[in-house]
């Protein structure tokens, strides 16, 4: 908790803080609390980080599934798929990271190493992942789940990705996905 975090002390006095820090990158200062209302209901409080990119990631990972659950979705969690990386990605030895990427489906590019030329999902990083770089979230349609570890995930590796956008807007190169015979 930073010296400018005025919300957590108030929540601690008025309700129950379930967590006030999480081990993830970005989004470490994420807070979740409940307040008891006078009519017996509980008010859910999500304290998102002040940094816009951290807030964007935490909103997608925590708030969206909670809203879906409250709206009656039978499977409120984000959809997870396996993708191939197009570049080497540095790992963080202290925290797991949600790396912003653009997913595409088609013939895997040469940068995907041994898998190049095959059809499949592949992920292209949105660039520098520092949490103050808002442009890294602008085009992202997925978050790669990178483990807490030393080293790098090599280009051509298979990793899990959480979908955070409608893939109808996903970039697609013309002719990269063949049509079923008779539909050309």
KAJOKA-V435944 format. One record per pair of residues at least 4 apart in sequence whose C-alpha atoms are under 7 Angstrom apart, sorted by sequence separation. I is the first residue (numbers start at 1). J is the second residue. If there is no record, write none. Layout:
i->I j->J
i->I j->J
//
This chain:
i->1 j->5
i->6 j->10
i->7 j->11
i->8 j->12
i->9 j->13
i->10 j->14
i->11 j->15
i->12 j->16
i->24 j->28
i->36 j->40
i->37 j->41
i->51 j->55
i->52 j->56
i->53 j->57
i->54 j->58
i->55 j->59
i->56 j->60
i->57 j->61
i->58 j->62
i->59 j->63
i->60 j->64
i->61 j->65
i->62 j->66
i->63 j->67
i->64 j->68
i->65 j->69
i->66 j->70
i->67 j->71
i->68 j->72
i->69 j->73
i->92 j->96
i->108 j->112
i->112 j->116
i->129 j->133
i->134 j->138
i->136 j->140
i->153 j->157
i->179 j->183
i->11 j->16
i->12 j->17
i->23 j->28
i->36 j->41
i->37 j->42
i->49 j->54
i->50 j->55
i->59 j->64
i->68 j->73
i->179 j->184
i->11 j->17
i->22 j->28
i->36 j->42
i->37 j->43
i->49 j->55
i->110 j->116
i->21 j->28
i->22 j->29
i->35 j->42
i->36 j->43
i->48 j->55
i->69 j->76
i->108 j->115
i->109 j->116
i->129 j->136
i->21 j->29
i->22 j->30
i->34 j->42
i->35 j->43
i->68 j->76
i->108 j->116
i->109 j->117
i->128 j->136
i->20 j->29
i->21 j->30
i->34 j->43
i->35 j->44
i->108 j->117
i->127 j->136
i->20 j->30
i->21 j->31
i->34 j->44
i->48 j->58
i->107 j->117
i->108 j->118
i->126 j->136
i->20 j->31
i->33 j->44
i->34 j->45
i->65 j->76
i->107 j->118
i->108 j->119
i->19 j->31
i->20 j->32
i->33 j->45
i->65 j->77
i->107 j->119
i->108 j->120
i->19 j->32
i->32 j->45
i->33 j->46
i->65 j->78
i->106 j->119
i->107 j->120
i->18 j->32
i->32 j->46
i->106 j->120
i->108 j->122
i->126 j->140
i->145 j->159
i->17 j->32
i->18 j->33
i->31 j->46
i->32 j->47
i->105 j->120
i->106 j->121
i->144 j->159
i->145 j->160
i->17 j->33
i->31 j->47
i->105 j->121
i->144 j->160
i->145 j->161
i->16 j->33
i->17 j->34
i->30 j->47
i->31 j->48
i->104 j->121
i->105 j->122
i->144 j->161
i->15 j->33
i->16 j->34
i->30 j->48
i->103 j->121
i->104 j->122
i->143 j->161
i->144 j->162
i->15 j->34
i->16 j->35
i->30 j->49
i->103 j->122
i->104 j->123
i->142 j->161
i->143 j->162
i->15 j->35
i->29 j->49
i->103 j->123
i->142 j->162
i->143 j->163
i->14 j->35
i->15 j->36
i->102 j->123
i->103 j->124
i->142 j->163
i->11 j->33
i->27 j->49
i->101 j->123
i->102 j->124
i->141 j->163
i->142 j->164
i->101 j->124
i->102 j->125
i->141 j->164
i->142 j->165
i->87 j->111
i->101 j->125
i->102 j->126
i->141 j->165
i->86 j->111
i->100 j->125
i->101 j->126
i->86 j->112
i->100 j->126
i->27 j->54
i->85 j->112
i->1 j->29
i->26 j->54
i->27 j->55
i->84 j->112
i->99 j->129
i->27 j->58
i->86 j->122
i->100 j->136
i->84 j->121
i->85 j->122
i->86 j->123
i->100 j->137
i->102 j->139
i->83 j->121
i->84 j->122
i->85 j->123
i->86 j->124
i->102 j->140
i->103 j->141
i->83 j->122
i->84 j->123
i->85 j->124
i->101 j->140
i->102 j->141
i->103 j->142
i->83 j->123
i->100 j->140
i->101 j->141
i->102 j->142
i->101 j->142
i->115 j->156
i->100 j->142
i->101 j->143
i->113 j->155
i->114 j->156
i->100 j->143
i->101 j->144
i->112 j->155
i->113 j->156
i->99 j->143
i->100 j->144
i->111 j->155
i->112 j->156
i->98 j->143
i->99 j->144
i->111 j->156
i->98 j->144
i->99 j->145
i->98 j->145
i->97 j->145
i->98 j->146
i->97 j->146
i->96 j->146
i->97 j->147
i->96 j->147
i->96 j->148
i->95 j->148
i->94 j->148
i->91 j->146
i->93 j->148
i->92 j->148
i->93 j->149
i->91 j->148
i->92 j->149
i->93 j->150
i->91 j->149
i->92 j->150
i->91 j->150
i->91 j->151
i->90 j->151
i->91 j->152
i->90 j->152
i->91 j->153
i->89 j->152
i->90 j->153
i->88 j->152
i->89 j->153
i->88 j->153
i->89 j->154
i->88 j->154
i->104 j->170
i->87 j->154
i->88 j->155
i->103 j->170
i->104 j->171
i->105 j->172
i->87 j->155
i->104 j->172
i->86 j->155
i->107 j->176
i->25 j->95
i->85 j->155
i->86 j->156
i->106 j->176
i->24 j->95
i->25 j->96
i->26 j->97
i->85 j->156
i->106 j->177
i->23 j->95
i->24 j->96
i->25 j->97
i->26 j->98
i->84 j->156
i->85 j->157
i->24 j->97
i->25 j->98
i->84 j->157
i->85 j->158
i->84 j->158
i->83 j->158
i->84 j->159
i->82 j->158
i->83 j->159
i->54 j->131
i->82 j->159
i->83 j->160
i->53 j->131
i->82 j->160
i->83 j->161
i->53 j->132
i->81 j->160
i->82 j->161
i->51 j->131
i->52 j->132
i->53 j->133
i->80 j->160
i->81 j->161
i->51 j->132
i->53 j->134
i->80 j->161
i->81 j->162
i->52 j->134
i->80 j->162
i->79 j->162
i->80 j->163
i->53 j->137
i->78 j->162
i->79 j->163
i->78 j->163
i->60 j->164
i->26 j->131
//
